[in-house]
Amino acid sequence: MSSATPNTDFTVTPQALVILERYFREHPPSPMRLIHTTGGCAGERLALSLEDTQPGIDDTSIEQDGYQFTVPHELLRKASPITIDANRLGFIIHSSMELSQGGCSSCTSCPSGSG
């Protein structure tokens, strides 16, 4: 069973709420999972994905402004405080976690990595 942690360092900005409200106006409500992805040109990053399963034993469930977020306990510990923000291109997730930057030195799809 997951634990619910209402008093975490987890914030959703008004700009991010606008995107969530716009999306869920046309789609069924769904919890979102904060994930840590690695690799590729972008390097490491935190991202949101839609969730179709219940939070697991190693997850923390956070309700913020009427939206349900699932964060693995270990990621929450490493990344807090976490702020879900947005700009015109999508979500931006700020945290205290040190993430390695991507680079195009080995990527052939980027002009700067092709030679």
N, C-alpha and C positions, 0 to 999 in steps of 0.2 A: 504494500500500500504506500502511496506517495504521501509526502507531508505537505501541508499547505502552510505557506509562510507569508502572511499578509504584510509583515513589517520588514521587508527586505529592502536593500538598496537597488530597487528596480523601478525605473521611471519610464513612462511613455509620454512623449511631448505632444502638445496640441497639433503640430504638423503631422506627426505619425498617426494620430487619431483621425485626422481628416482622410488619410489614405485608407485606414482600416474601415472607417464608416462607409466610404465610397465602395470599397471592394465587397463588404458584407451586405450591402444593400441589394446586390445582385447574386450573391452566393449564400448557401446555407451556413449557419454559424459553425465554426470549427476552432478547436484549440490550436495554438501555434507553439512550435517547439523552437527554442533557441539552440542552434547547433554551432559547432566549431569545425570549420572545413579547412583543409590544407591542400597545398599543391597548386600547380598551374601558374599562369602569368600573374594572377592576383595575389598569390602567396596565401598566408593564413588569413582567415577572416571569421567573424561571427555573422550568422545569418538566421533568418526566420524561415521555417517551413511549416506548411499546414500539416496537422496531425490527425490521423484517423483512428488512433488507438488511445486507450486510457493511459495516464501517467503510470510509470512503473515504480518499483520499490526504491530505485536509486534516483528518483526525480522529485523535484519540488514543483508544486502547482502554485501559480501566482495569478490572482485575479486583479486586473488593473483596468479601471474605467469601463467595466463591463466585459472585458475581453480576457480569455483564459490563455495563459502562457505556461509552458512546461520547460523547466530547465534542469538538466542533470545536477545533482547536488555538488559534484566536484567542479563542474563548470561554474556554477554560481559562486562557489568558494573562491575560485581563481580569478573570476572576472569582476566581481562586485567592487564598486557600484556599476550598474549597467543602466544605460539610457538608450531607449529605442527612439530614434529621431528620424526625420525624413527630409528630403529635398525634392525637387521636381523629377529626379531620376529614380527615386525609391527610398528604401530604408537605409539608414546609417546607424550602426550600433556602436556606441561608445562604451568602453569599459577600462578597467585598470589592468587588463591582461596585456602582456607584451606579446605582440604578434609579429612574426617575421614578414618583411616586406617582399612582395613579388618582384620579379625582375625578368627582363627579356633576354638575358645573356644566353639562355639555352632555348629560347622559344623562337621557332621559325615563322610563326604567324604574325609577329610584330616586326615592323620595319627595322627597329634598332637591334633586334636579335637575329637578323638574317645574315650578319656578316661581321 
